[in-house]
Amino acid sequence: MTIFLRQLFLKKIIILLCVFTFCLGMNAQTHYQSNVAIGIKGGMDFSEVFFNPHVKQTFVPGYTAGIAVRYIEENHFGLIGELNFAQRGWKENFEAAPYEYSRSLDFLDLCFLAHVFFGRRGRFFFNAGPQVGYYLGEHVKSNFNPFEMNKLPDFPLINRINQQMVEPIKIKIDYGISAGIGGEFNINRRNSLCVECRFYFGLANIFSTKRADYFNASNQMSLSATIGYWFRVK
C-alpha cells in the first residue's frame, strides 16, 4: 500500500510539473516577443592602472562613447554587442610635491555582454561579458619633463616608483572583463533611455612584462557612468 501511495504521489508531482512547464511556455509565447534594438551611449570613465611594483596614483577622468546592438529572445535575458571609444589611464599622486602628471590612453573597445533584466516599463538590468580593445594613442599632461626628472632638485625620487612615466606602451591589444548594473525606462514601444555604471578590469598588460622588464603587471581598471538611448527596430 505504501509503494502504491508513493507511485501515486510521484505521478501527481510529474503531472503538476508538466502542467506548470506547459503554462510557462504558453505564457512566454503569449506575452513576450523577441526584439532587436540599436543604441548609442556616452559618459565618463574614471580609471587607474594596477601596477606591480605599486605606483602611487589616483583616478584620472576620461570620456567614453559608443554604439550598440541588442538582441532579446528570452524573457529576462538577451545579448549585447558594443563598439566603444574609451579613455583610460592613470594620474600620479605626488602627495605634497608640486608636480602633476597624468597619462590618458585611447582605446577602441569591442564588448560582448550577457544582458539580464527585470521589469517592464521600468527595468533593472545587469550586463557582463568579455571585452577586447585596441590602443589608438595617448595624451600626457605634465608640468615637468618626465625624461629629465633626475635633474629636478626637489623631485621625489626616493621611496617612489617613477619608471611608468617614461615607459612606452608596448602591448596594444587589451582584453578583460566588464560588468555593470543600471536601469532602463521605456518611453514608448520603440524608444527607451538607460543609465549604467560599469566596472572593467583588464587581464592584459600595457607594458612589457618579460623577466628583464621593470613591471610584473600593468592592468587597466576603470569605472564608467553612461547615459544611453535605445531604438527598437524589430
C-alpha positions as CSV (number, residue, x, y, z in Angstrom):
1,M,0.0,0.0,0.0
2,T,2.9,2.3,0.8
3,I,4.5,1.7,-2.5
4,F,1.2,2.4,-4.3
5,L,0.8,5.7,-2.5
6,R,4.4,6.7,-3.3
7,Q,3.8,5.9,-7.0
8,L,0.6,7.9,-7.0
9,F,2.3,10.8,-5.3
10,L,5.2,10.8,-7.8
11,K,2.7,10.7,-10.7
12,K,0.9,13.7,-9.4
13,I,4.1,15.6,-9.0
14,I,5.2,14.7,-12.6
15,I,1.7,15.8,-13.9
16,L,1.9,19.1,-12.0
17,L,5.4,19.8,-13.3
18,C,4.3,19.1,-16.8
19,V,1.3,21.4,-16.5
20,F,3.5,24.1,-14.9
21,T,6.1,23.9,-17.7
22,F,3.3,24.0,-20.3
23,C,1.8,27.1,-18.7
24,L,5.2,28.8,-18.7
25,G,5.7,28.0,-22.4
26,M,2.2,29.3,-23.2
27,N,2.8,32.4,-21.2
28,A,6.1,33.1,-22.9
29,Q,4.6,32.7,-26.3
30,T,1.5,34.8,-25.5
31,H,3.1,37.7,-23.6
32,Y,6.6,38.0,-24.9
33,Q,8.0,38.8,-28.3
34,S,11.7,38.9,-29.2
35,N,13.1,42.3,-30.2
36,V,16.2,43.9,-31.7
37,A,17.4,47.4,-30.8
38,I,20.2,49.7,-31.7
39,G,21.6,52.3,-29.3
40,I,24.1,55.0,-28.6
41,K,25.6,56.0,-25.3
42,G,28.1,58.4,-23.8
43,G,29.6,59.3,-20.4
44,M,32.7,59.4,-18.2
45,D,35.4,57.0,-17.4
46,F,37.4,57.0,-14.2
47,S,40.4,54.8,-14.4
48,E,43.8,53.8,-13.0
49,V,46.3,51.1,-13.7
50,F,47.2,48.2,-11.4
51,F,51.0,48.3,-11.3
52,N,53.3,45.8,-9.8
53,P,55.5,47.2,-8.2
54,H,52.9,49.5,-6.7
55,V,52.6,53.1,-8.0
56,K,51.1,55.9,-6.0
57,Q,48.2,57.2,-8.2
58,T,44.6,58.5,-8.3
59,F,41.8,58.0,-10.8
60,V,42.0,60.0,-14.0
61,P,38.7,61.1,-15.7
62,G,38.1,60.5,-19.4
63,Y,35.4,60.2,-22.0
64,T,33.6,57.2,-23.3
65,A,31.0,56.8,-26.1
66,G,29.8,54.1,-28.4
67,I,27.1,52.3,-30.4
68,A,25.4,49.0,-29.6
69,V,23.1,46.3,-30.9
70,R,20.8,44.4,-28.5
71,Y,19.0,41.1,-29.2
72,I,16.5,39.8,-26.8
73,E,14.9,36.3,-27.4
74,E,14.0,35.1,-23.9
75,N,12.1,36.9,-21.2
76,H,14.6,38.5,-18.8
77,F,17.7,37.6,-21.0
78,G,19.4,39.0,-24.1
79,L,22.8,39.7,-25.7
80,I,24.5,43.0,-26.4
81,G,27.3,43.8,-28.8
82,E,29.1,47.2,-28.4
83,L,31.8,49.2,-30.2
84,N,33.1,51.9,-27.8
85,F,35.7,54.6,-27.7
86,A,37.2,54.9,-24.2
87,Q,39.9,56.9,-22.5
88,R,41.7,55.1,-19.7
89,G,44.9,55.7,-17.9
90,W,46.2,57.0,-14.6
91,K,47.2,60.1,-12.7
92,E,50.3,60.3,-10.5
93,N,49.9,61.1,-6.8
94,F,52.9,63.2,-5.8
95,E,51.3,64.0,-2.4
96,A,52.9,67.3,-1.1
97,A,55.3,67.7,-4.1
98,P,54.3,70.4,-6.6
99,Y,54.2,68.2,-9.6
100,E,51.4,66.9,-11.9
101,Y,51.4,64.1,-14.3
102,S,48.5,62.2,-16.0
103,R,48.5,59.8,-18.9
104,S,45.3,59.2,-20.9
105,L,45.2,56.1,-23.2
106,D,42.7,56.0,-26.1
107,F,41.1,52.6,-26.9
108,L,38.6,51.2,-29.3
109,D,36.7,48.5,-27.4
110,L,34.5,45.6,-28.6
111,C,32.2,44.2,-26.0
112,F,30.0,41.1,-26.0
113,L,27.7,41.1,-23.0
114,A,25.0,38.9,-21.5
115,H,22.0,41.1,-20.6
116,V,19.8,40.1,-17.7
117,F,16.8,42.4,-16.9
118,F,13.7,42.5,-14.7
119,G,10.6,44.7,-15.1
120,R,8.6,46.1,-17.9
121,R,8.2,49.8,-18.3
122,G,11.0,50.5,-15.9
123,R,13.7,47.8,-16.0
124,F,16.7,47.0,-13.7
125,F,19.5,45.2,-15.6
126,F,22.8,43.5,-15.2
127,N,25.4,43.3,-18.0
128,A,28.6,41.2,-18.0
129,G,31.0,39.7,-20.5
130,P,34.4,39.9,-22.3
131,Q,35.9,43.0,-23.8
132,V,38.7,43.4,-26.3
133,G,40.4,46.7,-27.0
134,Y,42.9,48.2,-29.4
135,Y,45.3,51.0,-28.4
136,L,44.9,54.1,-30.6
137,G,47.2,56.7,-28.9
138,E,47.8,58.7,-25.7
139,H,47.8,62.1,-24.2
140,V,50.1,63.2,-21.5
141,K,49.5,66.2,-19.2
142,S,52.5,67.2,-17.1
143,N,54.1,70.3,-15.6
144,F,57.6,68.8,-16.0
145,N,59.6,66.8,-18.4
146,P,59.4,63.1,-17.2
147,F,62.7,62.3,-19.1
148,E,64.5,64.9,-17.1
149,M,63.1,64.2,-13.7
150,N,66.5,63.3,-12.3
151,K,67.7,66.9,-13.0
152,L,65.0,68.4,-10.8
153,P,66.5,69.1,-7.3
154,D,63.2,68.5,-5.3
155,F,61.7,65.7,-7.4
156,P,60.6,62.8,-5.2
157,L,62.9,60.0,-6.4
158,I,63.4,58.1,-3.1
159,N,60.7,55.5,-2.0
160,R,58.8,56.1,-5.2
161,I,58.3,54.3,-8.5
162,N,58.7,56.6,-11.5
163,Q,59.5,54.3,-14.4
164,Q,55.9,54.2,-15.6
165,M,56.1,57.8,-16.7
166,V,58.8,57.1,-19.3
167,E,57.8,53.5,-20.2
168,P,56.3,53.2,-23.7
169,I,53.1,51.3,-24.5
170,K,54.3,48.1,-26.0
171,I,51.1,45.9,-25.9
172,K,48.4,47.4,-28.0
173,I,45.8,44.7,-27.7
174,D,43.9,44.8,-24.4
175,Y,41.3,42.3,-23.1
176,G,39.4,41.8,-19.9
177,I,36.0,41.5,-18.2
178,S,33.2,44.1,-18.0
179,A,30.3,44.1,-15.6
180,G,27.7,46.7,-14.9
181,I,24.3,47.5,-13.4
182,G,21.7,50.0,-14.5
183,G,18.2,51.0,-15.2
184,E,16.1,51.5,-18.4
185,F,12.9,53.4,-18.8
186,N,10.7,52.7,-21.8
187,I,9.4,56.0,-23.3
188,N,7.1,54.1,-25.7
189,R,7.2,50.8,-27.6
190,R,10.3,51.7,-29.6
191,N,12.2,54.2,-27.6
192,S,13.9,54.0,-24.2
193,L,16.6,55.7,-22.1
194,C,19.0,54.0,-19.8
195,V,21.8,54.7,-17.3
196,E,24.6,52.3,-16.4
197,C,27.5,52.1,-14.0
198,R,30.1,49.6,-15.3
199,F,33.4,48.2,-14.0
200,Y,36.2,47.0,-16.3
201,F,39.3,45.0,-15.3
202,G,41.9,44.3,-18.0
203,L,43.7,41.0,-18.0
204,A,46.4,42.1,-20.4
205,N,49.2,44.5,-19.6
206,I,50.0,47.8,-21.2
207,F,53.8,47.5,-20.6
208,S,56.0,44.6,-21.4
209,T,56.3,42.1,-18.5
210,K,59.3,39.9,-19.6
211,R,61.8,38.9,-17.0
212,A,64.2,41.7,-17.9
213,D,61.4,44.4,-17.8
214,Y,60.7,46.7,-14.8
215,F,57.0,45.9,-14.2
216,N,55.4,42.5,-13.5
217,A,51.9,43.7,-14.1
218,S,50.2,46.8,-15.6
219,N,46.5,46.0,-15.8
220,Q,43.9,48.7,-16.6
221,M,40.9,49.3,-14.4
222,S,38.0,51.7,-15.0
223,L,34.7,52.7,-13.6
224,S,32.3,54.3,-16.1
225,A,29.0,56.1,-15.8
226,T,26.9,56.5,-19.0
227,I,23.6,57.6,-20.4
228,G,22.2,55.7,-23.4
229,Y,19.3,55.6,-25.9
230,W,17.8,52.5,-27.4
231,F,15.6,52.4,-30.6
232,R,13.8,49.2,-31.2
233,V,13.9,48.1,-34.9
234,K,12.1,44.8,-34.5
